[in-house]
């Protein structure tokens, strides 16, 4: 970065080794930094930070995380447009600090490349906001328009998602969407495309978990006739199909390492070769990705390239699970009822009050997809023009039928485990049928079963 591109970098935690290391990286790039050793001093100058026009703030959270939370909250109130880079030794703490308002989270041990990448992203964000007159404050209580009619929800949580979409849609930065299965990651990706500069151009979807590894390269980049035994003709890959538009790579964490290298090369050079061809093809594609995994943890474990991670995760968003926005359930239920009426001869007018209470008591591990599945099946079984508890319970598994009656102290993880195992018993071990009942993908069910097995092994070992 050129000296003229930046302003001051505030580094809080100046007495720690991590803060000293970051100051050294900042100084080596001729960027001025302002070190602050104590949280008390940092909290005193929060009100001055906006006026000083810092382009980024770096905070070391390990020594006193409670003070870090207070400072981050104060900074969000007083100077929400200044990106905060949080440094922590806890790999699993990334989501918590992002939810608290951190723009980027770096895990120890730090590397120069990671620090420089984070600073570059933060400074770029700050400059874009200054140039466009944008602020990054959380949206007010007033309603933000839904970016797509298919995205349902007016809760404060979803208002923040809409606000975020409206910002990132106006750039060409690569975006990574995090969230559980069934939360609507593809809908959010489509909203970014449809409300952005590339609307009206191709939006192409590739599910990285659904394509066998041996066919993935051809699916991504295409092939020429004779490239391999079954290549009887030329084939265009998804990158060429998405040229001038947007490519959405779902379940990107499942991409094999050899293809990760080729994807990185394409992002860097904006060109690729079809399988079996020596001719390079240039493309202009915005890449949106999604995963239900922790990509940073996958990097740490050696399953995902760090350089590709930083290329794909330029902007990121965690899409909230349905259990964190239950106030949207009535709207979702109404939407799915109307959808059912359009697709069938039914004329369902809604759900009874008792049915709605039952729906609100459940935590929906399959998220919006599971709720839609439930309403469709209950609507089919309904004998009147309302979905009542009788018709609902005809299509629900035992754990759901007794929702709200569990003793205090049970965890969401325990309930999800019981739900999955009861459903498998109900389907006599048929995983495809169980996944359908749960409203999740077969691959998602396999992942949850693997986690349940691991938890059981750990419990027996302890």
FIVO-94703 format. One record per residue (C-alpha): residue number from 1; residue in three letters; chain; x, z, y. Coordinates in pm, 1 decimal, padded with zeros to 6 digits, m for minus. Layout:
N
{NUM ALA A {X Z Y}}
...
REM end
This chain:
462
{1 UNK A {00000.0 00000.0 00000.0}}
{2 UNK A {00119.7 m00080.7 00347.7}}
{3 UNK A {00167.9 00206.2 00591.9}}
{4 UNK A {m00092.0 00054.4 00825.5}}
{5 UNK A {m00357.4 00066.4 00549.7}}
{6 UNK A {m00387.7 00442.5 00534.6}}
{7 UNK A {m00424.9 00763.3 00729.2}}
{8 UNK A {m00336.8 01115.4 00621.5}}
{9 UNK A {m00379.8 01249.8 00267.8}}
{10 UNK A {m00485.3 01615.4 00245.3}}
{11 UNK A {m00329.9 01798.7 m00054.1}}
{12 UNK A {m00482.7 02140.0 m00133.3}}
{13 UNK A {m00285.5 02368.9 m00363.8}}
{14 UNK A {00052.4 02302.8 m00208.7}}
{15 UNK A {00219.9 02584.5 m00401.8}}
{16 UNK A {00141.5 02436.6 m00745.4}}
{17 UNK A {00371.7 02203.2 m00938.6}}
{18 UNK A {00100.8 01935.7 m00958.9}}
{19 UNK A {00042.6 01940.0 m00582.8}}
{20 UNK A {00416.7 01918.2 m00519.6}}
{21 UNK A {00440.6 01621.2 m00756.6}}
{22 UNK A {00154.7 01442.7 m00577.4}}
{23 UNK A {00313.1 01507.2 m00239.1}}
{24 UNK A {00633.1 01348.9 m00372.4}}
{25 UNK A {00443.4 01037.1 m00485.6}}
{26 UNK A {00264.3 01017.7 m00149.5}}
{27 UNK A {00591.1 01051.8 00043.8}}
{28 UNK A {00766.1 00786.9 m00167.7}}
{29 UNK A {00500.6 00537.7 m00053.0}}
{30 UNK A {00549.1 00629.9 00313.8}}
{31 UNK A {00203.9 00788.4 00326.8}}
{32 UNK A {00174.1 01101.5 00543.0}}
{33 UNK A {00034.0 01408.3 00366.0}}
{34 UNK A {m00087.3 01744.2 00490.7}}
{35 UNK A {m00021.2 02020.7 00232.7}}
{36 UNK A {m00236.1 02335.4 00231.2}}
{37 UNK A {m00121.8 02616.1 00003.0}}
{38 UNK A {m00427.8 02845.7 m00006.3}}
{39 UNK A {m00800.6 02793.7 m00056.8}}
{40 UNK A {m00873.7 03033.8 00229.3}}
{41 UNK A {m00681.8 02810.4 00467.2}}
{42 UNK A {m00849.0 02500.9 00322.7}}
{43 UNK A {m01198.7 02644.3 00374.1}}
{44 UNK A {m01113.9 02727.1 00736.5}}
{45 UNK A {m01039.2 02364.1 00825.1}}
{46 UNK A {m01328.3 02199.6 00637.1}}
{47 UNK A {m01508.2 02136.1 00965.7}}
{48 UNK A {m01201.7 01956.1 01107.7}}
{49 UNK A {m01149.5 01722.9 00811.3}}
{50 UNK A {m01397.4 01456.0 00924.5}}
{51 UNK A {m01247.4 01449.2 01276.2}}
{52 UNK A {m00893.0 01424.1 01137.5}}
{53 UNK A {m01009.4 01112.2 00944.6}}
{54 UNK A {m00825.6 01193.7 00623.3}}
{55 UNK A {m00851.9 00899.3 00385.6}}
{56 UNK A {m00844.5 01116.8 00074.9}}
{57 UNK A {m00824.8 01479.4 m00033.6}}
{58 UNK A {m00638.2 01592.0 m00347.1}}
{59 UNK A {m00717.0 01934.4 m00495.1}}
{60 UNK A {m00551.5 02119.9 m00785.2}}
{61 UNK A {m00828.1 02306.1 m00969.9}}
{62 UNK A {m00641.4 02491.6 m01243.8}}
{63 UNK A {m00532.7 02811.9 m01070.9}}
{64 UNK A {m00867.9 02919.2 m00924.6}}
{65 UNK A {m01145.7 02677.0 m01025.7}}
{66 UNK A {m01415.9 02890.2 m00858.7}}
{67 UNK A {m01242.7 02843.0 m00521.5}}
{68 UNK A {m01213.2 02473.6 m00599.2}}
{69 UNK A {m01589.2 02451.1 m00652.4}}
{70 UNK A {m01658.0 02626.7 m00320.5}}
{71 UNK A {m01419.7 02398.9 m00134.0}}
{72 UNK A {m01561.2 02084.6 m00298.2}}
{73 UNK A {m01918.0 02191.7 m00212.9}}
{74 UNK A {m01818.1 02260.6 00148.6}}
{75 UNK A {m01642.1 01924.9 00170.7}}
{76 UNK A {m01951.6 01747.2 00034.4}}
{77 UNK A {m02157.5 01906.5 00313.3}}
{78 UNK A {m01916.4 01852.4 00601.2}}
{79 UNK A {m01730.4 01529.7 00512.4}}
{80 UNK A {m01908.5 01353.4 00222.9}}
{81 UNK A {m01748.6 01016.0 00302.0}}
{82 UNK A {m01395.4 01140.4 00222.6}}
{83 UNK A {m01308.8 01078.1 m00146.3}}
{84 UNK A {m01182.3 01381.3 m00338.1}}
{85 UNK A {m00927.4 01347.5 m00619.2}}
{86 UNK A {m00946.5 01651.8 m00847.3}}
{87 UNK A {m00651.5 01748.4 m01070.1}}
{88 UNK A {m00712.9 01956.5 m01382.1}}
{89 UNK A {m00557.3 02037.4 m01714.9}}
{90 UNK A {m00895.7 02034.8 m01890.1}}
{91 UNK A {m00969.2 01694.0 m02044.0}}
{92 UNK A {m01332.3 01790.0 m02108.4}}
{93 UNK A {m01391.1 01895.2 m01748.3}}
{94 UNK A {m01405.7 01544.2 m01603.6}}
{95 UNK A {m01785.5 01506.4 m01613.7}}
{96 UNK A {m01835.9 01849.8 m01453.3}}
{97 UNK A {m01614.3 01772.0 m01154.8}}
{98 UNK A {m01755.5 01421.4 m01107.3}}
{99 UNK A {m02104.7 01574.2 m01105.8}}
{100 UNK A {m01981.6 01825.5 m00845.4}}
{101 UNK A {m01878.2 01540.1 m00616.7}}
{102 UNK A {m01521.8 01444.6 m00710.9}}
{103 UNK A {m01447.4 01074.8 m00663.9}}
{104 UNK A {m01173.0 01075.9 m00926.9}}
{105 UNK A {m01042.8 01329.3 m01179.9}}
{106 UNK A {m00680.4 01325.7 m01299.5}}
{107 UNK A {m00575.9 01523.2 m01605.7}}
{108 UNK A {m00235.9 01682.3 m01654.7}}
{109 UNK A {00035.8 01591.9 m01727.9}}
{110 UNK A {00026.7 01354.8 m01432.5}}
{111 UNK A {00188.3 01013.4 m01426.5}}
{112 UNK A {00300.4 00826.6 m01116.9}}
{113 UNK A {00088.2 00524.0 m01213.6}}
{114 UNK A {m00228.0 00735.6 m01248.3}}
{115 UNK A {m00169.8 00909.3 m00913.0}}
{116 UNK A {m00102.9 00581.7 m00732.1}}
{117 UNK A {m00408.1 00415.8 m00887.3}}
{118 UNK A {m00633.5 00706.1 m00787.5}}
{119 UNK A {m00495.8 00713.1 m00432.2}}
{120 UNK A {m00536.8 00336.8 m00398.5}}
{121 UNK A {m00899.1 00355.2 m00513.2}}
{122 UNK A {m00974.5 00648.7 m00282.9}}
{123 UNK A {m00812.1 00490.9 00022.1}}
{124 UNK A {m00986.5 00157.7 m00047.2}}
{125 UNK A {m01321.8 00336.0 m00071.5}}
{126 UNK A {m01256.4 00523.8 00252.4}}
{127 UNK A {m01156.3 00205.7 00435.1}}
{128 UNK A {m01465.4 00017.9 00311.1}}
{129 UNK A {m01689.9 00298.9 00432.5}}
{130 UNK A {m01518.1 00304.8 00772.6}}
{131 UNK A {m01537.5 m00073.8 00808.7}}
{132 UNK A {m01905.3 m00095.3 00710.4}}
{133 UNK A {m02013.5 00220.1 00887.8}}
{134 UNK A {m02123.7 00365.1 00553.0}}
{135 UNK A {m02136.8 00729.8 00458.9}}
{136 UNK A {m02123.5 00872.9 00108.1}}
{137 UNK A {m02355.4 01160.4 00174.9}}
{138 UNK A {m02612.4 01228.8 m00090.6}}
{139 UNK A {m02945.0 01065.6 m00009.9}}
{140 UNK A {m03199.6 01259.8 00181.7}}
{141 UNK A {m03527.5 01374.2 00035.2}}
{142 UNK A {m03695.6 01055.0 00159.8}}
{143 UNK A {m03767.6 00795.1 m00102.3}}
{144 UNK A {m03508.7 00529.6 m00189.4}}
{145 UNK A {m03661.3 00206.4 m00317.3}}
{146 UNK A {m03624.7 00141.1 m00688.9}}
{147 UNK A {m03376.6 m00143.2 m00739.9}}
{148 UNK A {m03582.9 m00290.2 m01027.9}}
{149 UNK A {m03949.0 m00232.8 m01118.5}}
{150 UNK A {m03841.1 m00164.5 m01478.8}}
{151 UNK A {m03641.9 00142.3 m01369.4}}
{152 UNK A {m03893.6 00425.5 m01353.9}}
{153 UNK A {m03842.5 00758.3 m01181.2}}
{154 UNK A {m03874.6 00919.2 m00837.9}}
{155 UNK A {m03689.2 01244.7 m00912.3}}
{156 UNK A {m03402.6 01353.1 m00688.4}}
{157 UNK A {m03161.9 01271.8 m00972.4}}
{158 UNK A {m03286.3 00912.8 m00989.7}}
{159 UNK A {m03289.6 00885.4 m00610.0}}
{160 UNK A {m02915.5 00952.6 m00623.7}}
{161 UNK A {m02876.3 00681.1 m00888.5}}
{162 UNK A {m03066.9 00430.6 m00668.8}}
{163 UNK A {m02855.8 00526.2 m00368.3}}
{164 UNK A {m02537.6 00472.8 m00571.1}}
{165 UNK A {m02660.3 00134.9 m00699.5}}
{166 UNK A {m02732.7 00019.2 m00343.6}}
{167 UNK A {m02370.8 00093.2 m00249.0}}
{168 UNK A {m02182.4 m00058.1 m00542.9}}
{169 UNK A {m02408.0 m00365.4 m00561.0}}
{170 UNK A {m02261.9 m00492.3 m00234.5}}
{171 UNK A {m01906.1 m00511.2 m00371.6}}
{172 UNK A {m01742.0 m00697.2 m00658.2}}
{173 UNK A {m01567.3 m00387.5 m00795.7}}
{174 UNK A {m01578.6 m00337.2 m01172.4}}
{175 UNK A {m01814.3 m00057.2 m01274.5}}
{176 UNK A {m01827.6 00166.9 m01582.9}}
{177 UNK A {m02159.0 00334.8 m01669.0}}
{178 UNK A {m02153.8 00651.0 m01880.4}}
{179 UNK A {m02455.5 00798.6 m02055.7}}
{180 UNK A {m02622.5 00885.8 m02383.7}}
{181 UNK A {m02798.2 00623.5 m02593.3}}
{182 UNK A {m03139.2 00535.3 m02451.6}}
{183 UNK A {m03074.4 00639.7 m02090.2}}
{184 UNK A {m03100.1 00285.5 m01951.8}}
{185 UNK A {m02739.9 00178.7 m01892.4}}
{186 UNK A {m02823.8 m00192.1 m01931.1}}
{187 UNK A {m03110.1 m00162.4 m01681.3}}
{188 UNK A {m02875.8 m00002.8 m01426.1}}
{189 UNK A {m02620.9 m00279.7 m01486.1}}
{190 UNK A {m02892.1 m00541.6 m01435.0}}
{191 UNK A {m03001.9 m00365.2 m01114.4}}
{192 UNK A {m02645.9 m00379.2 m00978.1}}
{193 UNK A {m02639.8 m00752.6 m01049.9}}
{194 UNK A {m02990.3 m00831.8 m00919.6}}
{195 UNK A {m02942.9 m00644.4 m00591.2}}
{196 UNK A {m02584.0 m00758.4 m00529.5}}
{197 UNK A {m02402.9 m01065.9 m00404.4}}
{198 UNK A {m02424.9 m01241.2 m00741.9}}
{199 UNK A {m02802.8 m01222.7 m00782.5}}
{200 UNK A {m02949.3 m01553.2 m00896.6}}
{201 UNK A {m02635.9 m01625.3 m01099.1}}
{202 UNK A {m02577.6 m01560.0 m01471.1}}
{203 UNK A {m02610.5 m01207.2 m01609.7}}
{204 UNK A {m02469.5 m01206.6 m01962.9}}
{205 UNK A {m02475.6 m00912.6 m02204.9}}
{206 UNK A {m02233.5 m00851.1 m02493.4}}
{207 UNK A {m02273.4 m00550.6 m02724.8}}
{208 UNK A {m01916.6 m00477.3 m02834.5}}
{209 UNK A {m02038.7 m00256.0 m03121.3}}
{210 UNK A {m02264.9 m00523.6 m03270.0}}
{211 UNK A {m02006.8 m00799.0 m03323.2}}
{212 UNK A {m01768.5 m00786.2 m03623.8}}
{213 UNK A {m01405.0 m00753.3 m03515.8}}
{214 UNK A {m01312.0 m01088.9 m03669.7}}
{215 UNK A {m01568.8 m01271.5 m03454.8}}
{216 UNK A {m01524.0 m01079.9 m03129.2}}
{217 UNK A {m01249.6 m01297.6 m02978.9}}
{218 UNK A {m01455.6 m01612.7 m03033.6}}
{219 UNK A {m01764.3 m01439.3 m02892.1}}
{220 UNK A {m01575.4 m01336.6 m02579.2}}
{221 UNK A {m01360.6 m01640.4 m02509.9}}
{222 UNK A {m01510.7 m01918.6 m02723.1}}
{223 UNK A {m01326.1 m02153.6 m02958.5}}
{224 UNK A {m01250.4 m02521.3 m03009.8}}
{225 UNK A {m01336.0 m02727.4 m03310.4}}
{226 UNK A {m01096.8 m02665.8 m03599.2}}
{227 UNK A {m00970.8 m02333.2 m03462.7}}
{228 UNK A {m01063.9 m02177.0 m03797.6}}
{229 UNK A {m01242.7 m02281.7 m04115.0}}
{230 UNK A {m01600.7 m02244.1 m03991.8}}
{231 UNK A {m01531.2 m02380.5 m03641.1}}
{232 UNK A {m01716.9 m02711.4 m03685.8}}
{233 UNK A {m01760.3 m02757.8 m03311.5}}
{234 UNK A {m01660.1 m02622.9 m02971.2}}
{235 UNK A {m01818.2 m02292.7 m02862.8}}
{236 UNK A {m01843.6 m02141.0 m02515.9}}
{237 UNK A {m01772.3 m01767.6 m02494.5}}
{238 UNK A {m01954.4 m01509.5 m02283.7}}
{239 UNK A {m01691.5 m01508.7 m02007.8}}
{240 UNK A {m01745.5 m01878.0 m01944.3}}
{241 UNK A {m02123.0 m01835.3 m01968.7}}
{242 UNK A {m02103.0 m01561.3 m01703.5}}
{243 UNK A {m01883.7 m01763.2 m01463.1}}
{244 UNK A {m01979.5 m01692.9 m01095.7}}
{245 UNK A {m02206.6 m01412.7 m01221.7}}
{246 UNK A {m02182.6 m01081.9 m01405.2}}
{247 UNK A {m02076.9 m00990.9 m01759.3}}
{248 UNK A {m02206.3 m00661.4 m01899.8}}
{249 UNK A {m01994.3 m00525.1 m02186.4}}
{250 UNK A {m02201.9 m00260.0 m02361.3}}
{251 UNK A {m02028.8 m00001.0 m02586.0}}
{252 UNK A {m01692.1 m00110.7 m02444.6}}
{253 UNK A {m01517.0 00187.2 m02608.0}}
{254 UNK A {m01557.7 00009.6 m02944.0}}
{255 UNK A {m01348.2 m00290.3 m02836.5}}
{256 UNK A {m01045.7 m00328.1 m03073.4}}
{257 UNK A {m00702.4 m00268.6 m02917.1}}
{258 UNK A {m00576.9 m00629.6 m02961.7}}
{259 UNK A {m00878.6 m00758.9 m02769.4}}
{260 UNK A {m00832.6 m00490.7 m02504.6}}
{261 UNK A {m00495.4 m00651.6 m02424.6}}
{262 UNK A {m00656.1 m00996.3 m02390.9}}
{263 UNK A {m00934.0 m00856.7 m02172.4}}
{264 UNK A {m00674.9 m00692.8 m01947.1}}
{265 UNK A {m00491.9 m01023.5 m01911.8}}
{266 UNK A {m00815.4 m01200.3 m01817.9}}
{267 UNK A {m00896.6 m00939.8 m01552.2}}
{268 UNK A {m00546.4 m00967.8 m01404.8}}
{269 UNK A {m00518.1 m01348.9 m01409.0}}
{270 UNK A {m00884.4 m01452.9 m01391.1}}
{271 UNK A {m00822.2 m01701.4 m01668.8}}
{272 UNK A {m00831.2 m01722.4 m02049.9}}
{273 UNK A {m00789.8 m01962.6 m02339.4}}
{274 UNK A {m01044.6 m02043.2 m02605.3}}
{275 UNK A {m00938.6 m01963.9 m02961.6}}
{276 UNK A {m00731.3 m02258.3 m03087.4}}
{277 UNK A {m00677.4 m02410.8 m02741.6}}
{278 UNK A {m00368.9 m02435.7 m02518.4}}
{279 UNK A {m00579.6 m02505.1 m02209.6}}
{280 UNK A {m00645.7 m02221.4 m01963.2}}
{281 UNK A {m00991.9 m02183.6 m01810.0}}
{282 UNK A {m01036.1 m02001.1 m01478.4}}
{283 UNK A {m01346.1 m01788.3 m01423.3}}
{284 UNK A {m01495.7 m01576.3 m01146.3}}
{285 UNK A {m01679.0 m01290.7 m01320.2}}
{286 UNK A {m01774.5 m00938.3 m01217.9}}
{287 UNK A {m01740.1 m00702.7 m01515.5}}
{288 UNK A {m01978.0 m00412.2 m01571.6}}
{289 UNK A {m01921.7 m00189.4 m01874.7}}
{290 UNK A {m02104.9 00096.9 m02044.0}}
{291 UNK A {m02029.4 00356.7 m02308.0}}
{292 UNK A {m02167.3 00679.6 m02452.1}}
{293 UNK A {m01808.3 00796.7 m02516.1}}
{294 UNK A {m01557.5 00971.3 m02289.9}}
{295 UNK A {m01321.2 00682.5 m02213.3}}
{296 UNK A {m01058.5 00913.6 m02064.0}}
{297 UNK A {m01050.7 01106.3 m02393.4}}
{298 UNK A {m01023.0 00776.8 m02583.8}}
{299 UNK A {m00721.0 00689.9 m02367.8}}
{300 UNK A {m00564.4 01027.3 m02443.6}}
{301 UNK A {m00622.0 00973.7 m02817.5}}
{302 UNK A {m00457.4 00630.2 m02806.0}}
{303 UNK A {m00776.4 00437.7 m02886.2}}
{304 UNK A {m00817.5 00276.1 m02544.4}}
{305 UNK A {m00554.0 00124.3 m02315.9}}
{306 UNK A {m00487.2 00330.0 m02003.9}}
{307 UNK A {m00417.5 00022.8 m01789.0}}
{308 UNK A {m00746.6 m00136.4 m01897.0}}
{309 UNK A {m00931.5 00190.9 m01832.5}}
{310 UNK A {m00819.5 00191.1 m01468.9}}
{311 UNK A {m00920.3 m00175.0 m01433.4}}
{312 UNK A {m01270.8 m00121.0 m01571.8}}
{313 UNK A {m01341.2 00225.1 m01426.9}}
{314 UNK A {m01295.4 00132.1 m01060.6}}
{315 UNK A {m01640.1 00277.1 m00992.2}}
{316 UNK A {m01827.3 00494.9 m01239.3}}
{317 UNK A {m02164.2 00662.5 m01280.8}}
{318 UNK A {m02303.7 00903.1 m01538.9}}
{319 UNK A {m02667.4 00814.2 m01598.1}}
{320 UNK A {m02870.6 01134.5 m01641.6}}
{321 UNK A {m03041.5 01203.9 m01975.9}}
{322 UNK A {m03419.5 01240.4 m01971.5}}
{323 UNK A {m03397.5 01617.8 m02027.3}}
{324 UNK A {m03236.1 01645.4 m01680.7}}
{325 UNK A {m03519.9 01461.0 m01506.1}}
{326 UNK A {m03835.3 01572.2 m01682.6}}
{327 UNK A {m04033.7 01540.2 m01359.8}}
{328 UNK A {m04017.9 01162.2 m01422.1}}
{329 UNK A {m04194.7 01188.5 m01760.4}}
{330 UNK A {m04551.7 01147.1 m01618.8}}
{331 UNK A {m04445.0 00825.5 m01441.3}}
{332 UNK A {m04269.8 00697.6 m01752.9}}
{333 UNK A {m04569.8 00776.8 m01972.7}}
{334 UNK A {m04802.9 00589.7 m01737.7}}
{335 UNK A {m04564.5 00291.7 m01733.0}}
{336 UNK A {m04542.5 00279.3 m02113.2}}
{337 UNK A {m04921.0 00312.7 m02150.2}}
{338 UNK A {m04974.8 00016.1 m01916.8}}
{339 UNK A {m04708.7 m00175.4 m02107.5}}
{340 UNK A {m04888.4 m00101.2 m02435.7}}
{341 UNK A {m05220.5 m00221.4 m02292.1}}
{342 UNK A {m05066.2 m00551.4 m02182.0}}
{343 UNK A {m04909.2 m00611.9 m02522.1}}
{344 UNK A {m05212.0 m00520.9 m02734.2}}
{345 UNK A {m05592.3 m00509.4 m02731.1}}
{346 UNK A {m05583.6 m00137.4 m02647.9}}
{347 UNK A {m05730.1 m00002.8 m02324.7}}
{348 UNK A {m05560.0 00337.5 m02313.6}}
{349 UNK A {m05633.2 00517.6 m01985.3}}
{350 UNK A {m05358.2 00779.5 m02017.6}}
{351 UNK A {m05271.7 01103.2 m02196.6}}
{352 UNK A {m05455.9 01434.5 m02203.0}}
{353 UNK A {m05321.1 01739.0 m02016.5}}
{354 UNK A {m05227.8 01907.9 m02345.2}}
{355 UNK A {m05037.8 01599.7 m02459.1}}
{356 UNK A {m04845.0 01586.8 m02132.1}}
{357 UNK A {m04750.5 01954.9 m02165.7}}
{358 UNK A {m04615.4 01884.4 m02513.6}}
{359 UNK A {m04417.7 01585.2 m02387.4}}
{360 UNK A {m04267.8 01795.7 m02107.2}}
{361 UNK A {m04160.7 02071.5 m02349.2}}
{362 UNK A {m03947.8 01840.0 m02561.5}}
{363 UNK A {m03583.5 01761.1 m02472.7}}
{364 UNK A {m03578.8 01395.3 m02585.2}}
{365 UNK A {m03237.3 01348.3 m02752.1}}
{366 UNK A {m03321.5 00975.9 m02779.1}}
{367 UNK A {m03398.1 00973.1 m02404.0}}
{368 UNK A {m03627.4 00712.2 m02244.3}}
{369 UNK A {m03608.8 00485.8 m02549.4}}
{370 UNK A {m03743.7 00764.4 m02770.9}}
{371 UNK A {m04026.7 00842.9 m02525.3}}
{372 UNK A {m04130.2 00475.3 m02513.3}}
{373 UNK A {m04125.8 00457.2 m02893.6}}
{374 UNK A {m04338.6 00772.6 m02913.5}}
{375 UNK A {m04602.4 00650.6 m02665.2}}
{376 UNK A {m04628.4 00309.9 m02835.4}}
{377 UNK A {m04687.8 00465.0 m03179.3}}
{378 UNK A {m04927.0 00732.5 m03049.6}}
{379 UNK A {m05120.4 00466.0 m02859.0}}
{380 UNK A {m05162.9 00260.9 m03173.6}}
{381 UNK A {m05294.7 00567.5 m03359.4}}
{382 UNK A {m05529.4 00680.4 m03077.6}}
{383 UNK A {m05903.7 00663.7 m03159.7}}
{384 UNK A {m06018.5 00713.8 m02800.8}}
{385 UNK A {m05910.2 00580.1 m02463.2}}
{386 UNK A {m05675.5 00878.8 m02417.6}}
{387 UNK A {m05369.3 00977.3 m02620.1}}
{388 UNK A {m05444.6 01332.3 m02731.1}}
{389 UNK A {m05241.5 01589.4 m02924.1}}
{390 UNK A {m05400.5 01481.3 m03252.1}}
{391 UNK A {m05287.8 01118.5 m03218.1}}
{392 UNK A {m04949.0 01228.7 m03083.6}}
{393 UNK A {m04877.0 01461.2 m03374.5}}
{394 UNK A {m04962.9 01192.1 m03626.3}}
{395 UNK A {m04646.9 01006.9 m03528.3}}
{396 UNK A {m04414.9 01298.4 m03455.5}}
{397 UNK A {m04166.8 01479.4 m03675.4}}
{398 UNK A {m04198.9 01855.7 m03746.2}}
{399 UNK A {m03950.1 01976.8 m03483.6}}
{400 UNK A {m04136.4 01793.4 m03206.7}}
{401 UNK A {m04476.3 01910.0 m03329.8}}
{402 UNK A {m04368.2 02269.1 m03267.5}}
{403 UNK A {m04188.1 02194.9 m02940.0}}
{404 UNK A {m04184.6 02495.1 m02710.8}}
{405 UNK A {m04240.4 02744.6 m02992.8}}
{406 UNK A {m03872.7 02805.5 m03077.0}}
{407 UNK A {m03716.1 03143.7 m03025.8}}
{408 UNK A {m03485.0 03177.3 m02721.7}}
{409 UNK A {m03115.5 03125.9 m02786.9}}
{410 UNK A {m03132.2 02798.9 m02979.2}}
{411 UNK A {m02909.7 02531.1 m02826.9}}
{412 UNK A {m02999.4 02169.7 m02755.1}}
{413 UNK A {m02735.7 02071.9 m03011.2}}
{414 UNK A {m02909.0 02285.2 m03278.2}}
{415 UNK A {m03246.4 02131.3 m03197.1}}
{416 UNK A {m03105.7 01778.9 m03210.2}}
{417 UNK A {m02942.9 01853.4 m03546.9}}
{418 UNK A {m03268.9 01989.7 m03690.3}}
{419 UNK A {m03458.7 01690.8 m03551.0}}
{420 UNK A {m03222.7 01439.2 m03712.9}}
{421 UNK A {m03212.4 01615.5 m04050.6}}
{422 UNK A {m03592.0 01659.1 m04058.9}}
{423 UNK A {m03640.3 01292.4 m03978.4}}
{424 UNK A {m03401.7 01189.8 m04256.3}}
{425 UNK A {m03597.0 01407.5 m04500.2}}
{426 UNK A {m03916.7 01246.0 m04376.5}}
{427 UNK A {m03773.8 00897.0 m04443.8}}
{428 UNK A {m03612.0 01008.8 m04771.9}}
{429 UNK A {m03264.7 00931.3 m04643.3}}
{430 UNK A {m03345.6 00585.9 m04503.1}}
{431 UNK A {m03122.6 00581.3 m04194.9}}
{432 UNK A {m03267.4 00259.4 m04052.0}}
{433 UNK A {m03619.0 00406.2 m04062.7}}
{434 UNK A {m03493.1 00739.2 m03923.8}}
{435 UNK A {m03320.0 00566.3 m03632.3}}
{436 UNK A {m03643.8 00380.7 m03554.2}}
{437 UNK A {m03846.5 00704.2 m03559.6}}
{438 UNK A {m03592.4 00877.6 m03336.5}}
{439 UNK A {m03586.4 00587.8 m03091.5}}
{440 UNK A {m03207.7 00541.7 m03115.7}}
{441 UNK A {m02984.1 00269.2 m03257.3}}
{442 UNK A {m02858.7 00283.8 m03615.9}}
{443 UNK A {m02504.5 00307.8 m03481.9}}
{444 UNK A {m02609.0 00598.0 m03257.7}}
{445 UNK A {m02753.7 00778.8 m03560.6}}
{446 UNK A {m02430.2 00730.0 m03757.1}}
{447 UNK A {m02232.5 00873.7 m03462.9}}
{448 UNK A {m02458.0 01181.7 m03439.8}}
{449 UNK A {m02440.5 01240.1 m03817.5}}
{450 UNK A {m02061.8 01224.7 m03806.8}}
{451 UNK A {m02061.6 01485.1 m03528.4}}
{452 UNK A {m02301.4 01709.9 m03725.4}}
{453 UNK A {m02068.4 01688.2 m04028.6}}
{454 UNK A {m01762.6 01778.8 m03819.1}}
{455 UNK A {m01945.3 02075.1 m03661.7}}
{456 UNK A {m02039.8 02198.4 m04010.2}}
{457 UNK A {m01679.9 02177.6 m04129.7}}
{458 UNK A {m01557.7 02372.7 m03825.0}}
{459 UNK A {m01826.4 02638.3 m03875.2}}
{460 UNK A {m01727.3 02690.2 m04239.9}}
{461 UNK A {m01358.7 02706.3 m04146.2}}
{462 UNK A {m01423.5 02980.0 m03892.3}}
REM end
